[in-house]
Amino acid sequence: MRNRRYVIPLLALAGLSLASFLGGCSIRPATRDRAFIVYWPPSEKSGRLRLAVKDNIDVKGVVTTAGSQYVADTSPPASRDADCLAISRRRNVQIVGKTTLSEFAVAPSGLNDYFGTPRNPFSRWYRQIIPGGSSSGSAVAVARGEADVAFGTDTAGSVRVPAACCGIVGLKTTFGLVSLKGVLPVEAKHLDTVGPMAKDIAHVVQGMDLLQNGFAARYRAAVVAKPSGKTIKIGRLYLSGTDAKVDKAVDQALVKAGFQVVPLDQTFKVKWEQATNDGNTVAAAGAWISDQKYLLRIGVAARTNAVITLGRVLYPAPYQKALQRRMAWRQALRQVFQKVDFIALPTFQSLPPTIPLIGNIAILEARILNKQNTVAVNYGGNPALAIPVPVNDKRVPVTSLQLVGRWSSEPELLNAGRLIEAKQPSG
């Protein structure tokens, strides 16, 4: 069952070579690390919170490119801000730029043919590691200290996967919690969310307080209610194909935080894997629903055209069948949350892969899709937190622990993340 996660995408993309990846005419990036499409250097010593915004979220007066040359060349500037920026504007937060993303937010690698791929801070000159997508620029901007908080969008893992790859914290919010008005969609009816990314829990709390009025107070109440891990019960989910060192790192972090940890059974694992298949189907079909108007347009990357075409194959019949199973999955999650406070598992089943110098990028995308443990959460609508934890590896020093919570449990999730973070080595 597990291999079905990527068979269809791989077949759809198999004909695309490295030439298609390099075929776009890239432009000079706004910053050397390619984190930004548009960058506004912050004023020194202003003391204002620096916010980076993924470039599928409208900022008034700026073209929302969605990471696409075609959209950049043919679209007018946004006439108003997206709703999710309203609190930031009222508080005079300093927006420092629009961040790079996978074109139309549909690829998990974070690569971008036209604007350039954001440089993962763990990369070396001889080894380029994927930044993760689609919110790749938001993750890199935070990891490199160019923003205090970044907003990303998450349809199938697009906040948590780049957070995992770049060693930062990312929060996928409860479906429907944050307005999507002014956000270019992938699958807005069932999956899309907006969420904050930052280097630590404290700044993610600040980011959530910019997305939901009164959030900081609710977080403080969650801290008071459960100041230690001793009264928090974690259901640990083990999935086939996970790198042993990644599983070990997650287990060690849970133990250090002092949680009560109980393994989840095989029955739930099977349901999780089915939800992953169904979530991938809904997300891929969403690309067709939202982006079919861009199919074969000049300036749209070949890989993006392949993803949109795949969505056409999956819509409407497999898409509708997947949606019919969604209520059963939500019920399965509710049953688990009657026994535990959170579900824990790796955000990504391996350490982030490198970008091949020669080879088929489509195979890389399929591999990433197969390794991310994120889309089942979007399919259920629940919130989830990706938090870095140390791993025993010379190439990348951290992996990512994912905590999944009940609907609207973001304050409690971040409190649990605080307890994990507090037990990690500093620096």
Summary of the structure (lengths in Angstrom):
residues: 427
radius of gyration: 19.7
end to end distance: 40.5
largest distance: 57.1
contacts: 1676
relative contact order: 0.17
helix: 41%
strand: 15%
